Amino acid sequence: DVKVTQSSRYLVKRTGEKVFLECVQDMDHENMFWYRQDPGLGLRLIYFSYDVKMKEKGDIPEGYSVSREKKERFSLILESASTNQTSMYLCASGEGATDEQFFGPGTRLTVL
Amino acid sequence: QKEVEQDPGPLSVPEGAIVSLNCTYSNSAFQYFMWYRQYSRKGPELLMYTYSSGNKEDGRFTAQVDKSSKYISLFIRDSQPSDSATYLCAMSAPSNDYKLSFGAGTTVTVRA
């Protein structure tokens, strides 16, 4: 079974802190994605990566950056956390552009 | 206007009822249509995947795509309490690098 793991299920951070969310997949997938999920808004794409060292902005990249040093690992970075970044963050991986995306369990981040 | 609109719900139905879930979309370039199921405190998992127009059936689940009306549906027959979850429609287009656009999700509760 494909497994996508995220480093934390719950995180509480203070405004202005730098926050790292880690995601690891074990199926050698080329593509990895970071979404945030908010009530009434669904999933919105923050960043994605189709290859190691390569990253592309999604629909809402402001305030975020990413790192993909190894194929299996994709990190989301909040440079200076703000309260409007309180959300559920979901990582996903997939093989091809039109293939199924496999999601991790999510990290619920609260910024105080 | 959102690119993908999904009936907001929530829906509460008795066990054995037929559940009908719907999404409309505005981008006529969408070609790939998916339904994801998300249980509480879990990441979404793919339930149904359809390319272009038509129907697809998998056990108690039927997905329909009507590209002329820009409308997709998911039907759950003989619903079970284990079907209680949030259902998310998603779609993609080659013109958008196949990035997934999600609906906001509909939460379904099947009462025993």
Interface residues (C-beta under 8 A of the other chain):
Chain A: V4 P39 G40 L41 G42 L43 R44 L45 F48 E56 G58 L90 A92 A97 T98 E100 Q101 F102 F103 G104 P105 G106
Chain B: V4 Q6 P8 Y32 M34 Y36 R41 K42 G43 P44 E45 L46 Y49 L88 A90 S92 D97 Y98 K99 L100 F102 G103 A104 G105
